């Protein structure tokens, strides 16, 4: 793969809404496994920045405080778009990470979303660290 091709396949942080995020409850097991394997790359990059679950939870809590108007206070939930923005912001601040768009899509597909395309904030560190 040439250097130009490598740069073209890198994650483009400019368009988070262009992600294809599938409902993990509606895809077959082999496809879900493929998404899980792609998500592991994202997990490793998060591990590098936050070696333990408590540090990541603190970072996530700070991020949700910034969004407190948008996040439902009683349950602490993220919409699919808010989760996309969180991931985009994380990798925009860490541009040296070699993450592709498909890796991010795999990461986002691993969460369980309700009928309003929302997921619990508490599930994010649990999925990554456990």
SERO-4910 file (N, C-alpha, C, O; in steps of 0.05 Angstrom, whole numbers):
BEGIN
 pado doro    nc1    nc2    nc3   cac1   cac2   cac3    cc1    cc2    cc3    oc1    oc2    oc3
  Unk    A     17    -23      0      0      0      0     18     25      0     37     27     16
  Unk    A     12     43    -18     29     67    -20     22     86      3      1     83     16
  Unk    A     39    106      7     34    126     28      8    142     23     -6    148     41
  Unk    A      2    147     -2    -22    162     -9    -47    145     -2    -66    156      9
  Unk    A    -46    120     -8    -69    102     -2    -72    100     28    -95    100     38
  Unk    A    -50     99     43    -52     98     72    -65    123     83    -83    121    101
  Unk    A    -58    146     73    -70    171     82    -99    172     75   -115    183     91
  Unk    A   -107    162     52   -135    162     44   -152    144     61   -176    149     65
  Unk    A   -141    123     72   -156    104     88   -157    112    118   -171    100    134
  Unk    A   -142    133    125   -142    141    153   -169    154    160   -183    164    142
  Unk    A   -175    154    185   -201    165    195   -202    195    189   -184    210    196
  Unk    A   -224    204    177   -228    232    171   -247    243    192   -270    235    194
  Unk    A   -236    261    209   -251    271    232   -271    293    224   -285    302    241
  Unk    A   -271    301    199   -288    323    192   -317    317    189   -334    335    193
  Unk    A   -324    292    183   -352    285    179   -362    261    196   -364    239    186
  Unk    A   -367    266    222   -375    244    239   -402    232    232   -407    209    238
  Unk    A   -419    247    219   -446    237    212   -445    218    188   -465    206    181
  Unk    A   -422    215    175   -419    198    152   -413    169    160   -410    151    143
  Unk    A   -412    163    186   -407    136    196   -431    118    190   -454    127    191
  Unk    A   -426     93    185   -447     73    183   -447     57    209   -429     41    213
  Unk    A   -466     63    226   -468     50    252   -491     31    252   -514     40    249
  Unk    A   -486      5    254   -507    -15    253   -517    -21    281   -503    -18    301
  Unk    A   -541    -31    283   -553    -40    308   -543    -68    313   -549    -87    298
  Unk    A   -527    -71    334   -515    -97    339   -535   -119    346   -528   -143    347
  Unk    A   -560   -112    351   -580   -132    356   -593   -143    331   -608   -162    332
  Unk    A   -586   -130    308   -599   -138    283   -579   -149    262   -587   -153    239
  Unk    A   -554   -152    269   -535   -162    249   -527   -190    258   -528   -198    281
  Unk    A   -517   -206    238   -510   -234    245   -484   -234    261   -469   -215    262
  Unk    A   -479   -257    273   -457   -260    292   -430   -256    279   -412   -244    290
  Unk    A   -426   -266    255   -400   -264    242   -394   -234    235   -371   -226    238
  Unk    A   -414   -219    227   -410   -191    222   -405   -176    248   -388   -157    249
  Unk    A   -419   -183    269   -414   -171    295   -386   -176    305   -373   -159    317
  Unk    A   -377   -201    301   -349   -208    308   -329   -191    293   -309   -182    304
  Unk    A   -334   -186    268   -316   -170    251   -315   -141    262   -294   -129    264
  Unk    A   -339   -130    270   -340   -104    281   -325   -103    308   -312    -83    314
  Unk    A   -328   -124    324   -314   -125    350   -284   -125    346   -269   -112    361
  Unk    A   -274   -140    326   -245   -140    321   -235   -113    312   -213   -105    320
  Unk    A   -250    -99    296   -243    -71    288   -243    -53    312   -226    -35    315
  Unk    A   -263    -56    330   -265    -39    353   -241    -43    372   -234    -25    387
  Unk    A   -229    -66    372   -206    -71    389   -183    -52    384   -168    -45    402
  Unk    A   -180    -43    359   -159    -23    353   -166      3    368   -148     16    378
  Unk    A   -191     11    368   -199     35    382   -195     31    412   -185     50    425
  Unk    A   -202      8    422   -198      2    451   -169      6    458   -163     18    479
  Unk    A   -151     -5    442   -122     -3    448   -113     26    449    -97     33    466
  Unk    A   -123     42    431   -115     71    431   -125     85    456   -112    102    467
  Unk    A   -149     77    464   -160     89    489   -144     79    513   -139     95    531
  Unk    A   -136     54    513   -120     43    535    -93     58    537    -84     63    559
  Unk    A    -82     66    514    -57     81    515    -60    108    530    -42    116    545
  Unk    A    -82    121    525    -87    147    537    -98    145    566    -91    161    583
  Unk    A   -114    124    571   -126    120    597   -121     91    605   -137     74    599
  Unk    A   -100     86    620    -93     58    626   -112     43    644   -113     19    645
  Unk    A   -129     58    659   -148     44    676   -176     56    672   -180     78    662
  Unk    A   -196     40    680   -224     47    676   -231     73    690   -247     89    680
  Unk    A   -221     77    714   -228    101    730   -219    127    716   -234    146    716
  Unk    A   -195    127    704   -186    150    689   -204    156    665   -210    179    660
  Unk    A   -212    135    651   -230    140    628   -257    149    637   -269    167    625
  Unk    A   -267    138    659   -293    147    669   -292    176    677   -312    191    673
  Unk    A   -270    185    689   -267    213    696   -267    231    671   -281    251    671
  Unk    A   -253    222    650   -253    237    625   -281    238    613   -290    259    604
  Unk    A   -295    216    614   -322    214    603   -341    232    619   -358    245    607
  Unk    A   -338    232    645   -355    249    662   -350    279    656   -369    294    655
  Unk    A   -325    286    652   -318    314    645   -331    321    618   -342    343    614
  Unk    A   -330    303    599   -343    308    573   -373    310    575   -385    328    563
  Unk    A   -385    294    592   -414    296    595   -423    321    609   -444    331    605
  Unk    A   -405    331    627   -411    357    640   -412    379    620   -428    398    623
  Unk    A   -395    378    599   -395    398    578   -422    397    562   -431    417    552
  Unk    A   -433    373    561   -458    369    546   -483    368    564   -504    360    555
  Unk    A   -480    378    588   -502    373    608   -530    383    598   -550    373    608
  Unk    A   -530    402    579   -556    410    569   -568    388    551   -592    385    550
  Unk    A   -550    374    537   -560    354    518   -563    326    529   -579    311    519
  Unk    A   -549    320    550   -550    293    562   -572    293    583   -574    311    600
  Unk    A   -588    272    583   -610    270    602   -597    265    630   -582    246    633
  Unk    A   -603    282    649   -590    281    675   -597    256    691   -579    245    705
  Unk    A   -622    247    690   -629    225    708   -617    198    700   -613    181    717
  Unk    A   -610    194    674   -599    169    666   -571    170    654   -558    150    652
  Unk    A   -562    194    647   -536    197    633   -535    180    609   -523    158    609
  Unk    A   -547    189    588   -547    174    562   -534    191    541   -534    216    542
  Unk    A   -523    177    521   -512    190    497   -529    182    474   -537    159    471
  Unk    A   -535    201    457   -548    194    432   -525    183    414   -502    186    419
  Unk    A   -533    170    392   -514    160    373   -496    182    363   -472    179    360
  Unk    A   -508    205    357   -492    228    347   -473    239    368   -451    247    361
  Unk    A   -481    240    393   -463    249    414   -440    230    417   -417    239    422
  Unk    A   -445    204    415   -423    185    417   -404    187    393   -380    185    397
  Unk    A   -415    192    370   -398    197    346   -380    221    351   -356    221    345
  Unk    A   -392    243    362   -377    267    367   -356    263    388   -333    273    386
  Unk    A   -362    247    409   -343    241    430   -318    227    418   -295    234    423
  Unk    A   -323    207    401   -301    192    389   -286    210    369   -261    209    369
  Unk    A   -300    226    354   -287    244    335   -269    264    350   -246    268    343
  Unk    A   -279    275    372   -263    294    388   -239    280    400   -217    292    401
  Unk    A   -242    256    410   -220    241    422   -197    237    402   -174    242    408
  Unk    A   -204    228    378   -183    223    358   -174    248    343   -152    248    331
  Unk    A   -189    269    345   -180    294    333   -159    306    351   -140    319    342
  Unk    A   -161    302    377   -140    311    396   -116    293    396    -94    301    405
  Unk    A   -118    269    384    -96    250    383    -92    242    354    -97    218    347
  Unk    A    -83    260    336    -82    253    307    -61    233    300    -62    222    278
  Unk    A    -42    227    318    -22    208    312    -32    179    313    -18    160    303
  Unk    A    -55    175    324    -66    148    325    -74    138    298    -86    153    282
  Unk    A    -68    114    292    -73    102    265   -100     87    265   -101     63    265
  Unk    A   -121    103    265   -148     92    266   -162     98    240   -161    121    231
  Unk    A   -175     78    229   -190     82    204   -220     87    210   -229     82    232
  Unk    A   -233     97    190   -262    102    193   -277     76    200   -295     75    216
  Unk    A   -269     54    188   -282     28    193   -277     18    222   -294      5    233
  Unk    A   -253     25    233   -248     19    261   -268     33    279   -279     22    298
  Unk    A   -272     59    273   -291     75    289   -320     64    286   -335     62    305
  Unk    A   -327     57    261   -354     46    257   -357     20    272   -378     15    284
  Unk    A   -336      3    273   -337    -21    289   -341    -16    318   -356    -29    332
  Unk    A   -327      4    328   -329     12    356   -358     21    362   -369     12    382
  Unk    A   -369     38    346   -396     49    350   -418     27    348   -438     29    361
  Unk    A   -413      7    331   -432    -14    327   -434    -33    351   -454    -47    354
  Unk    A   -414    -33    368   -414    -51    391   -432    -43    413   -436    -59    432
  Unk    A   -443    -20    412   -461    -11    433   -490    -18    427   -498    -22    404
  Unk    A   -506    -21    448   -534    -27    446   -549     -1    448   -547     14    467
  Unk    A   -565      5    427   -580     30    426   -609     24    430   -620      4    421
  Unk    A   -623     43    443   -652     39    446   -667     50    421   -654     57    401
  Unk    A   -693     50    422   -708     59    398   -704     88    390   -711     96    368
  Unk    A   -692    103    408   -686    132    403   -657    135    395   -647    158    395
  Unk    A   -643    113    390   -614    114    383   -598    126    405   -580    143    401
  Unk    A   -603    117    430   -588    126    453   -576    102    468   -587     80    467
  Unk    A   -553    106    481   -541     86    497   -533     98    524   -528    122    526
  Unk    A   -531     81    544   -523     90    571   -494     98    571   -477     83    560
  Unk    A   -487    120    584   -459    128    586   -443    107    602   -420    102    596
  Unk    A   -456     95    622   -442     75    639   -433     51    623   -415     37    632
  Unk    A   -446     45    600   -438     22    585   -412     26    569   -399      6    562
  Unk    A   -405     51    564   -381     56    548   -356     46    561   -341     30    548
  Unk    A   -349     54    586   -325     43    598   -326     12    603   -306     -2    602
  Unk    A   -351      3    609   -354    -26    614   -347    -42    589   -333    -62    591
  Unk    A   -356    -33    566   -350    -47    541   -320    -46    535   -309    -66    525
  Unk    A   -308    -24    540   -279    -21    533   -261    -36    552   -242    -50    543
  Unk    A   -266    -35    578   -247    -46    598   -254    -73    608   -238    -85    622
  Unk    A   -278    -84    602   -285   -110    614   -292   -130    592   -298   -153    598
***
